Amino acid sequence: MTKIIMLASAYLRQAYSRLKDAKDALNDKNYPYALRLSQEAVELSLKASLRLVGIEYPKVHDVSDILLDVGDRFPKWFMSELRFLAKASYILASKREIAFYGGEEELLSPDELIDRNEGKEAVEMAEKVYTLCKKFLDEIKEKSKA
């Protein structure tokens, strides 16, 4: 297994752990934390996929722009999901700070700003992103064996 595949596998292992914890947070009604962990799972999953196609991603939380710019490096089935993947990255990264700190200027806690629907939607997006990126990694692993 190449170093890139090993690195991508490690990122996806970390993403999976965050996704599991996000589901637990959702069940515990800790919706901001569920969103935050979902964002991290999406970020790690997408960065793993970018690594697999030889892209040194920017050191930012939202990789939607770079993902769309290099979409032609991915298989067709993955390319057909790029709009969703980019949207998930953008939406969750834009809510990351609020989920962590709330609205500090208005003295609003994260719990006041992130509700159950947002937490649930974040977990669902993260689950789909992870599943797609894991499928891509598995394909690459299978090809590297041949």
C-alpha positions as CSV (number, residue, x, y, z in Angstrom):
1,M,0.0,0.0,0.0
2,T,1.4,3.4,-0.9
3,K,2.0,6.2,1.5
4,I,-0.8,8.2,0.0
5,I,-3.3,5.4,0.4
6,M,-2.2,4.9,4.0
7,L,-2.6,8.6,4.7
8,A,-6.0,8.7,3.1
9,S,-7.0,5.6,5.0
10,A,-5.9,7.3,8.3
11,Y,-8.0,10.4,7.5
12,L,-11.0,8.3,6.8
13,R,-10.5,6.3,10.0
14,Q,-10.5,9.7,11.9
15,A,-13.6,10.8,9.9
16,Y,-15.4,7.6,10.8
17,S,-14.7,8.1,14.5
18,R,-16.0,11.7,14.4
19,L,-19.1,10.5,12.5
20,K,-19.8,7.9,15.3
21,D,-19.3,10.6,17.9
22,A,-21.5,13.0,16.0
23,K,-24.3,10.4,16.0
24,D,-23.9,10.0,19.8
25,A,-24.0,13.8,20.2
26,L,-27.2,14.0,18.2
27,N,-28.8,11.3,20.4
28,D,-27.6,13.2,23.4
29,K,-29.4,16.4,22.0
30,N,-26.0,18.1,21.8
31,Y,-26.8,19.5,18.3
32,P,-23.9,22.0,18.0
33,Y,-21.4,19.3,18.8
34,A,-23.0,17.0,16.3
35,L,-22.6,19.7,13.7
36,R,-19.0,20.4,14.7
37,L,-18.0,16.7,14.5
38,S,-19.9,16.3,11.2
39,Q,-18.0,19.2,9.8
40,E,-14.7,17.6,10.8
41,A,-15.8,14.2,9.3
42,V,-16.6,15.9,6.0
43,E,-13.3,17.8,6.0
44,L,-11.2,14.7,6.7
45,S,-13.2,12.6,4.1
46,L,-12.8,15.2,1.4
47,K,-9.1,15.8,2.1
48,A,-8.5,12.1,1.9
49,S,-10.1,12.0,-1.5
50,L,-8.1,15.0,-2.7
51,R,-4.9,13.3,-1.6
52,L,-5.9,10.2,-3.6
53,V,-6.0,12.2,-6.8
54,G,-2.7,14.0,-6.0
55,I,-4.0,17.3,-4.8
56,E,-2.2,19.2,-2.0
57,Y,-5.3,20.7,-0.5
58,P,-5.3,24.2,1.1
59,K,-5.0,24.3,4.9
60,V,-8.6,25.5,5.3
61,H,-11.7,23.9,6.6
62,D,-13.8,24.3,3.4
63,V,-12.4,22.6,0.4
64,S,-15.4,23.1,-1.9
65,D,-13.7,25.3,-4.4
66,I,-10.7,23.1,-4.9
67,L,-12.9,20.0,-5.1
68,L,-14.9,21.6,-7.9
69,D,-11.7,22.8,-9.7
70,V,-10.2,19.4,-9.9
71,G,-13.4,17.4,-10.3
72,D,-12.2,15.8,-13.6
73,R,-9.6,13.8,-11.6
74,F,-12.2,11.7,-10.0
75,P,-14.2,8.8,-11.5
76,K,-17.5,9.6,-13.2
77,W,-19.7,8.3,-10.3
78,F,-17.8,10.5,-7.9
79,M,-17.9,13.5,-10.2
80,S,-21.7,13.1,-10.3
81,E,-21.7,13.8,-6.5
82,L,-19.3,16.8,-6.6
83,R,-22.0,19.4,-6.2
84,F,-23.3,17.7,-3.1
85,L,-19.8,17.2,-1.7
86,A,-18.9,20.8,-2.3
87,K,-22.2,22.0,-0.8
88,A,-21.7,19.9,2.3
89,S,-18.2,21.2,2.8
90,Y,-19.3,24.8,2.4
91,I,-22.4,24.6,4.6
92,L,-20.8,22.8,7.5
93,A,-17.6,24.9,7.4
94,S,-19.6,28.1,7.4
95,K,-21.4,26.9,10.6
96,R,-18.3,25.6,12.3
97,E,-17.5,28.7,14.3
98,I,-21.1,29.2,15.4
99,A,-21.3,25.5,16.5
100,F,-18.2,26.0,18.6
101,Y,-18.6,29.5,20.1
102,G,-22.2,30.5,19.4
103,G,-22.9,34.2,18.7
104,E,-20.5,35.8,21.1
105,E,-21.4,39.4,20.2
106,E,-25.1,38.7,20.9
107,L,-24.2,36.5,23.9
108,L,-26.0,33.5,22.3
109,S,-24.8,30.0,23.1
110,P,-24.3,27.4,20.4
111,D,-27.3,25.6,21.8
112,E,-29.5,28.7,21.0
113,L,-28.2,28.8,17.4
114,I,-28.0,25.2,16.3
115,D,-31.2,23.2,16.6
116,R,-32.1,19.5,16.2
117,N,-32.8,19.8,12.5
118,E,-29.4,21.4,11.8
119,G,-27.6,18.8,13.8
120,K,-29.5,16.0,12.1
121,E,-28.9,17.4,8.6
122,A,-25.2,17.8,9.4
123,V,-24.9,14.2,10.5
124,E,-26.7,13.0,7.4
125,M,-24.5,15.0,5.1
126,A,-21.4,13.8,6.9
127,E,-22.6,10.2,6.6
128,K,-23.1,10.5,2.8
129,V,-19.8,12.3,2.3
130,Y,-17.9,9.7,4.3
131,T,-19.6,6.8,2.4
132,L,-18.8,8.2,-1.0
133,C,-15.2,9.0,0.0
134,K,-14.7,5.5,1.5
135,K,-16.1,3.9,-1.6
136,F,-13.5,5.9,-3.6
137,L,-10.7,4.8,-1.3
138,D,-11.8,1.2,-1.5
139,E,-11.7,1.4,-5.4
140,I,-8.2,2.8,-5.3
141,K,-7.0,0.1,-2.9
142,E,-8.5,-2.6,-5.1
143,K,-6.7,-1.1,-8.2
144,S,-3.4,-0.9,-6.3
145,K,-3.6,-4.6,-5.6
146,A,-3.9,-5.5,-9.3
